[in-house]
Amino acid sequence: MNSTEPFRALCLDGGGMRGVYTATYLNGLAEIFGTRRDDGPLDIGSAFDLICGTSTGAIVASALACGVPMERVVELYEKNGLKIFPTRVPKSAGFALIKDLLFRSHYIREGSSALAAALELELGNVTFAELYSTRKIALAIPSVSVANHRSWVFKTPHHPNTSHRDDQVTLVDACLASTAAPVFRSIAMIKNTVTGASAEQAFVDGGLWANNPVLVALIEALELAQGDQSIEIFCLGTVPVPAGEHVTSNDVNRGLLGWGFGSKAASLSIDAQQFAYDNMARMLTKHIRRECRIYRFPAASAPASLLPFLDLDDGRPEAVAALQKQAGSDANMTNAACDDPLNDVGQAICRLFNSTRMRAVNSAARNDVSRMDAL
C-alpha cells in the first residue's frame, strides 16, 4: 500500500441483470483511459486498496480484484442472462402466475446452476486467501447468514489480526451467497471451512442489508488506511434509475400482485439503500479525523426510455443491449467530466485512472490473471 496516495476503495451496488451496466461502464472507462494514457485497456482493480461488492456487484468486484478484464464480465452477462434468469417474476394474474407457482423452484435451481457455471469459467477455484496473496487487494462481499439471520461479510485476510475465517472460501461461493436473492436465486450452501466439519452454512443475498456497501467500505478503509492517510471511496450503482412513483388513494392497499410478487419491493429497497447509505456515509466523514471523500459516479439519472429494461431479472438480449448502450454513453460523459476542472467527481476519477498503481491489462495485470488461473 502506498501511503503517499489516498487509500482508495471501490463500492459496487447490487441490481441483478443490471450488473451488465456496471461491467460495461467500467470496461468503457478502461478503454477510454487506456487510450488517454497510451497504455491499452487498464486493469482497474489494481488501482484500489479495497473493493466491496454486493449481489451482482460481488461478481464484478471479484473479477476486478482478480484482474479479469471487464469485457469478459460483460460477455458473462450477455451469454448467460437468459440462462441465469430463465423466467421473470410475473407481473399479473393468469396462466403465467399459475405456471410460475408450479415451476418457480425449478427455474431458480436452473438459473443458480447456470450462474455457478458461468462464474467458475471466469473465477475458477480461487479462494480469498489466494487472491490476497497474489494481488494484495482487499475484497469484501456482504451476504446474510440464514442460520441466525445475521449480516456476514466475506473478506480476504487483509486485517493484521484477521481470524482467517474466509480464507478457504472460493470467490465463486461468495458470489453465489451474495447473489442469493429470495424468489430469484437458490439459497447458497457453503462448507464450513474454519472447523473442517462437513456441515454447510446457508446464505442469502447481501442486498437485504447492504445493497449499497459504502458503509462496509468506510469501516474497512478506516481500519486499513495508514496514519493520517486520506481516504477516497468511489461508488458505482447498477444504472442511476429515475426512482419514485405516484401513489393514489386507490393504490394504498397493495397485495402480492400490486408489489409484483416481491420484485417491486426489491427495486424499492435498492433505491432507498443507495440514497440513505450514501448520505449516512457522507455525514460520518465529517466526524473522521482525516480527509475522507465519497464519490458516486455517474450521477445523472437514466432516461425514461430505459425504464422497460430495468427489472432485476430481465435477461432479454434487448434489455442487455439497452443497458450497455446507456453504460457506453455514461462512460463518455465521465470522460468529458474529467476535462472539467470545476467537476470534483471528474477530477477525482481522472486522478484515479492516472494513478501509477493502475496498470495496463496487457502488461503486469495479464501476468496476474495467468497466475490466478493457475491457482
C-alpha positions as CSV (number, residue, x, y, z in Angstrom):
1,M,0.0,0.0,0.0
2,N,1.4,3.4,-1.0
3,S,0.6,5.9,1.8
4,T,1.6,8.9,-0.3
5,E,-1.6,8.3,-2.3
6,P,-5.1,8.2,-0.8
7,F,-6.4,4.9,0.4
8,R,-8.8,4.1,-2.4
9,A,-11.9,1.9,-2.2
10,L,-14.4,0.9,-4.8
11,C,-18.1,0.1,-3.9
12,L,-20.3,-1.7,-6.4
13,D,-24.1,-1.9,-5.7
14,G,-26.4,-4.9,-6.4
15,G,-29.1,-5.0,-9.0
16,G,-29.4,-8.4,-10.7
17,M,-29.0,-8.3,-14.5
18,R,-28.3,-4.6,-14.3
19,G,-24.8,-5.7,-13.4
20,V,-24.1,-5.7,-17.2
21,Y,-24.3,-1.9,-16.9
22,T,-21.6,-1.8,-14.2
23,A,-19.3,-4.1,-16.2
24,T,-19.9,-2.3,-19.5
25,Y,-19.4,1.2,-17.9
26,L,-16.1,0.1,-16.2
27,N,-14.9,-1.6,-19.4
28,G,-15.6,1.7,-21.3
29,L,-13.6,3.6,-18.8
30,A,-10.7,1.1,-19.0
31,E,-10.6,1.5,-22.8
32,I,-11.0,5.3,-22.8
33,F,-8.3,6.0,-20.2
34,G,-6.1,3.3,-21.6
35,T,-6.1,5.3,-24.8
36,R,-5.6,8.6,-23.0
37,R,-2.6,7.0,-21.2
38,D,-1.5,5.2,-24.4
39,D,-1.4,2.0,-22.3
40,G,-4.2,0.0,-23.8
41,P,-7.1,-1.4,-21.7
42,L,-6.5,-0.9,-18.0
43,D,-6.6,-3.3,-15.0
44,I,-9.0,-1.1,-13.0
45,G,-8.8,-3.3,-9.9
46,S,-5.1,-2.7,-9.5
47,A,-5.7,1.0,-8.5
48,F,-7.7,0.1,-5.4
49,D,-6.7,-1.0,-1.9
50,L,-10.1,-2.3,-1.3
51,I,-13.1,-3.4,-3.4
52,C,-16.5,-4.1,-2.0
53,G,-19.4,-5.5,-4.0
54,T,-22.9,-6.8,-3.1
55,S,-25.0,-9.2,-5.1
56,T,-24.3,-8.6,-8.8
57,G,-21.7,-6.1,-7.6
58,A,-19.9,-9.0,-5.9
59,I,-19.4,-10.6,-9.3
60,V,-17.9,-7.5,-10.8
61,A,-15.9,-6.8,-7.7
62,S,-14.4,-10.4,-7.6
63,A,-13.4,-10.1,-11.3
64,L,-11.8,-6.7,-10.7
65,A,-9.9,-8.0,-7.7
66,C,-8.6,-10.9,-9.7
67,G,-7.6,-8.7,-12.7
68,V,-10.2,-10.3,-15.0
69,P,-10.8,-7.9,-17.9
70,M,-14.2,-6.3,-17.8
71,E,-15.0,-7.3,-21.3
72,R,-15.1,-10.9,-20.1
73,V,-17.6,-10.0,-17.4
74,V,-19.7,-8.2,-20.0
75,E,-19.7,-11.4,-22.0
76,L,-20.8,-13.4,-18.9
77,Y,-24.0,-11.3,-18.7
78,E,-24.5,-11.3,-22.4
79,K,-24.2,-15.0,-22.9
80,N,-25.9,-16.2,-19.7
81,G,-28.6,-13.7,-19.0
82,L,-31.5,-15.8,-20.1
83,K,-29.9,-18.9,-18.5
84,I,-29.5,-17.2,-15.2
85,F,-33.0,-15.8,-15.3
86,P,-34.9,-18.3,-17.4
87,T,-38.2,-16.7,-16.4
88,R,-39.2,-13.4,-14.9
89,V,-41.4,-12.9,-11.9
90,P,-44.9,-12.5,-13.2
91,K,-46.5,-9.0,-13.1
92,S,-50.1,-10.1,-13.5
93,A,-52.5,-12.8,-12.6
94,G,-53.4,-15.5,-15.1
95,F,-51.7,-18.5,-16.7
96,A,-48.2,-17.0,-16.2
97,L,-48.7,-16.8,-12.5
98,I,-50.1,-20.3,-12.2
99,K,-47.1,-21.6,-14.2
100,D,-44.7,-19.7,-12.0
101,L,-46.2,-21.1,-8.8
102,L,-45.8,-24.6,-10.1
103,F,-42.3,-24.2,-11.6
104,R,-40.6,-21.3,-9.7
105,S,-38.4,-23.8,-7.8
106,H,-37.3,-25.4,-11.0
107,Y,-36.4,-22.1,-12.6
108,I,-34.5,-21.0,-9.5
109,R,-32.5,-24.2,-9.5
110,E,-31.8,-23.9,-13.2
111,G,-30.7,-20.3,-13.0
112,S,-28.5,-20.8,-10.0
113,S,-26.7,-23.7,-11.7
114,A,-26.1,-21.5,-14.8
115,L,-24.7,-18.7,-12.7
116,A,-22.4,-21.0,-10.9
117,A,-21.1,-22.5,-14.1
118,A,-20.5,-19.0,-15.6
119,L,-18.7,-17.8,-12.5
120,E,-16.4,-20.9,-12.4
121,L,-15.3,-20.2,-16.0
122,E,-14.1,-16.7,-15.0
123,L,-13.0,-17.1,-11.4
124,G,-12.0,-20.8,-11.2
125,N,-11.4,-22.1,-7.7
126,V,-9.6,-19.1,-6.4
127,T,-10.0,-18.6,-2.7
128,F,-10.0,-15.4,-0.7
129,A,-6.5,-16.3,0.8
130,E,-5.1,-17.0,-2.7
131,L,-6.5,-13.8,-4.1
132,Y,-5.0,-11.6,-1.4
133,S,-1.6,-13.4,-1.5
134,T,-1.4,-12.9,-5.3
135,R,-2.9,-9.4,-5.8
136,K,-2.7,-7.7,-2.4
137,I,-6.2,-6.2,-2.9
138,A,-8.6,-6.4,-0.1
139,L,-12.1,-7.8,-1.0
140,A,-15.3,-7.6,1.0
141,I,-18.6,-9.2,-0.1
142,P,-21.7,-8.8,2.0
143,S,-24.2,-11.6,2.5
144,V,-26.6,-12.9,5.2
145,S,-26.3,-16.0,7.3
146,V,-29.6,-17.8,7.3
147,A,-28.8,-19.8,10.4
148,N,-29.0,-16.7,12.7
149,H,-30.4,-14.0,10.3
150,R,-27.1,-12.0,10.8
151,S,-25.1,-10.0,8.4
152,W,-22.0,-11.6,7.1
153,V,-19.1,-10.1,5.1
154,F,-16.8,-12.5,3.3
155,K,-13.3,-11.0,3.5
156,T,-9.8,-11.5,2.3
157,P,-7.2,-11.8,5.2
158,H,-6.3,-8.1,4.9
159,H,-6.5,-7.2,8.6
160,P,-3.4,-7.7,10.8
161,N,-5.5,-9.5,13.4
162,T,-7.6,-11.5,10.9
163,S,-9.3,-14.7,12.1
164,H,-8.8,-16.2,8.6
165,R,-12.4,-17.2,8.7
166,D,-13.0,-17.0,5.0
167,D,-9.5,-17.9,3.7
168,Q,-10.6,-21.1,2.0
169,V,-14.0,-19.9,0.7
170,T,-13.9,-19.5,-3.1
171,L,-14.8,-16.3,-4.8
172,V,-17.5,-18.3,-6.7
173,D,-19.1,-19.5,-3.5
174,A,-19.1,-16.0,-2.0
175,C,-20.7,-14.6,-5.2
176,L,-23.4,-17.2,-5.1
177,A,-24.0,-16.3,-1.4
178,S,-24.2,-12.6,-2.1
179,T,-26.5,-13.0,-5.1
180,A,-28.9,-15.5,-3.5
181,A,-31.9,-13.1,-3.6
182,P,-35.1,-14.7,-2.2
183,V,-37.6,-15.6,-5.0
184,F,-34.9,-15.1,-7.7
185,R,-32.0,-17.4,-6.6
186,S,-31.3,-20.6,-4.7
187,I,-30.1,-20.3,-1.1
188,A,-26.3,-20.7,-1.2
189,M,-24.8,-23.6,0.8
190,I,-21.1,-23.2,1.7
191,K,-19.0,-25.7,3.6
192,N,-17.7,-24.5,7.0
193,T,-14.0,-24.2,6.2
194,V,-13.0,-23.0,9.7
195,T,-13.9,-26.0,11.7
196,G,-13.3,-28.5,8.9
197,A,-16.6,-30.1,9.6
198,S,-18.8,-31.4,6.9
199,A,-21.7,-29.1,7.9
200,E,-22.7,-26.4,5.5
201,Q,-23.8,-22.9,6.2
202,A,-26.7,-21.3,4.3
203,F,-26.5,-17.8,2.9
204,V,-28.8,-15.3,1.1
205,D,-28.4,-12.0,-0.8
206,G,-26.3,-9.4,0.8
207,G,-28.5,-6.8,-0.8
208,L,-31.0,-7.5,2.0
209,W,-28.9,-5.2,4.3
210,A,-26.1,-3.7,2.2
211,N,-27.1,-3.4,-1.4
212,N,-25.0,-0.3,-1.4
213,P,-21.9,-1.4,0.5
214,V,-20.4,2.0,1.1
215,L,-20.6,1.8,4.9
216,V,-18.8,-1.6,4.8
217,A,-16.1,0.0,2.7
218,L,-15.8,3.1,5.0
219,I,-15.3,0.9,8.1
220,E,-12.8,-1.3,6.3
221,A,-10.9,1.7,5.0
222,L,-10.7,3.3,8.4
223,E,-9.2,0.1,9.8
224,L,-6.7,-0.3,6.9
225,A,-5.6,3.2,6.0
226,Q,-2.2,4.2,7.4
227,G,-1.7,7.0,9.9
228,D,-3.4,10.1,8.6
229,Q,-3.6,8.8,5.0
230,S,-6.6,10.3,3.2
231,I,-9.5,8.1,2.0
232,E,-11.3,8.1,-1.3
233,I,-14.4,5.9,-1.8
234,F,-15.8,5.5,-5.3
235,C,-19.4,4.2,-5.5
236,L,-21.0,2.8,-8.7
237,G,-24.6,1.7,-9.0
238,T,-26.3,-0.6,-11.5
239,V,-27.5,2.4,-13.6
240,P,-28.9,5.5,-11.9
241,V,-32.6,4.8,-12.0
242,P,-35.2,7.6,-12.1
243,A,-36.8,6.4,-8.9
244,G,-40.1,7.1,-7.4
245,E,-43.8,6.7,-8.3
246,H,-47.1,8.5,-7.9
247,V,-49.4,6.6,-5.5
248,T,-53.1,7.4,-5.3
249,S,-55.6,6.6,-2.5
250,N,-56.9,3.8,-4.7
251,D,-53.5,2.1,-4.6
252,V,-52.6,2.0,-1.0
253,N,-53.8,-1.5,-0.2
254,R,-51.4,-3.3,-2.4
255,G,-51.2,-7.1,-2.2
256,L,-48.8,-9.6,-3.8
257,L,-49.9,-8.6,-7.3
258,G,-49.5,-4.8,-6.6
259,W,-46.0,-5.4,-5.4
260,G,-45.1,-7.6,-8.3
261,F,-44.8,-10.6,-6.1
262,G,-41.8,-9.1,-4.4
263,S,-39.9,-7.7,-7.4
264,K,-41.1,-4.1,-6.9
265,A,-40.3,-4.3,-3.2
266,A,-36.7,-5.3,-4.1
267,S,-36.3,-2.4,-6.5
268,L,-37.6,0.0,-3.8
269,S,-35.1,-1.4,-1.4
270,I,-32.2,-0.9,-3.8
271,D,-33.2,2.8,-4.5
272,A,-33.7,3.6,-0.8
273,Q,-30.5,2.0,0.3
274,Q,-28.4,3.8,-2.3
275,F,-29.7,7.2,-1.2
276,A,-29.7,6.5,2.5
277,Y,-26.3,4.8,2.8
278,D,-24.5,7.4,0.6
279,N,-25.8,10.2,2.8
280,M,-25.1,8.4,6.1
281,A,-21.5,7.7,4.9
282,R,-21.0,11.4,3.9
283,M,-22.4,12.6,7.2
284,L,-20.0,10.3,9.1
285,T,-17.0,11.6,7.1
286,K,-17.4,15.0,8.8
287,H,-16.5,13.3,12.1
288,I,-13.5,11.4,10.9
289,R,-10.1,12.9,11.8
290,R,-8.6,12.6,8.4
291,E,-9.6,13.7,4.9
292,C,-12.3,11.3,3.6
293,R,-14.3,11.8,0.4
294,I,-17.0,9.7,-1.1
295,Y,-17.8,10.0,-4.8
296,R,-20.8,8.4,-6.7
297,F,-20.4,8.2,-10.4
298,P,-22.1,8.6,-12.8
299,A,-24.7,10.8,-11.0
300,A,-27.3,11.6,-13.7
301,S,-30.5,9.6,-13.9
302,A,-31.2,7.2,-16.7
303,P,-33.6,8.3,-19.4
304,A,-37.2,7.3,-19.3
305,S,-36.7,5.1,-22.4
306,L,-34.6,2.7,-20.3
307,L,-37.4,2.0,-17.8
308,P,-38.8,-1.0,-19.6
309,F,-35.4,-2.8,-19.3
310,L,-34.5,-2.3,-15.6
311,D,-36.1,-5.3,-13.9
312,L,-33.6,-7.2,-11.9
313,D,-34.4,-10.5,-13.6
314,D,-34.6,-9.2,-17.2
315,G,-32.0,-11.2,-19.2
316,R,-33.5,-10.5,-22.6
317,P,-30.9,-9.5,-25.3
318,E,-32.8,-6.2,-25.9
319,A,-32.6,-5.3,-22.2
320,V,-28.9,-6.2,-22.1
321,A,-28.2,-4.1,-25.2
322,A,-30.2,-1.1,-23.8
323,L,-28.1,-1.2,-20.5
324,Q,-24.9,-1.5,-22.5
325,K,-25.8,1.5,-24.7
326,Q,-26.5,3.6,-21.6
327,A,-23.3,2.5,-20.0
328,G,-21.3,3.5,-23.0
329,S,-22.9,6.9,-23.1
330,D,-22.3,7.4,-19.4
331,A,-18.6,6.4,-19.8
332,N,-18.2,9.0,-22.4
333,M,-19.8,11.6,-20.2
334,T,-17.4,10.7,-17.4
335,N,-14.5,11.1,-19.8
336,A,-15.8,14.6,-20.6
337,A,-16.2,15.4,-16.9
338,C,-12.5,14.6,-16.3
339,D,-11.7,17.6,-18.5
340,D,-13.7,20.0,-16.4
341,P,-11.5,21.5,-13.7
342,L,-14.7,22.5,-11.7
343,N,-16.1,19.0,-11.6
344,D,-14.9,17.4,-8.4
345,V,-16.0,13.9,-9.3
346,G,-14.5,14.1,-12.7
347,Q,-11.2,15.3,-11.3
348,A,-11.1,12.5,-8.7
349,I,-11.8,9.9,-11.4
350,C,-9.1,11.4,-13.6
351,R,-6.6,11.2,-10.7
352,L,-7.7,7.6,-10.1
353,F,-7.1,6.5,-13.7
354,N,-3.8,8.4,-13.9
355,S,-2.6,6.8,-10.8
356,T,0.7,4.9,-11.1
357,R,-0.9,2.0,-9.3
358,M,-3.3,1.4,-12.2
359,R,-1.7,-1.0,-14.6
360,A,-2.4,-2.0,-18.1
361,V,-4.1,-5.3,-18.8
362,N,-1.5,-6.1,-21.4
363,S,1.4,-6.0,-19.0
364,A,1.6,-6.7,-15.3
365,A,-2.1,-7.3,-14.9
366,R,-2.1,-10.1,-17.6
367,N,0.6,-11.9,-15.6
368,D,-1.6,-11.6,-12.5
369,V,-4.6,-13.1,-14.4
370,S,-2.4,-16.0,-15.6
371,R,-1.2,-16.7,-12.1
372,M,-4.7,-16.6,-10.8
373,D,-5.8,-19.1,-13.4
374,A,-3.0,-21.4,-12.4
375,L,-4.1,-21.5,-8.7
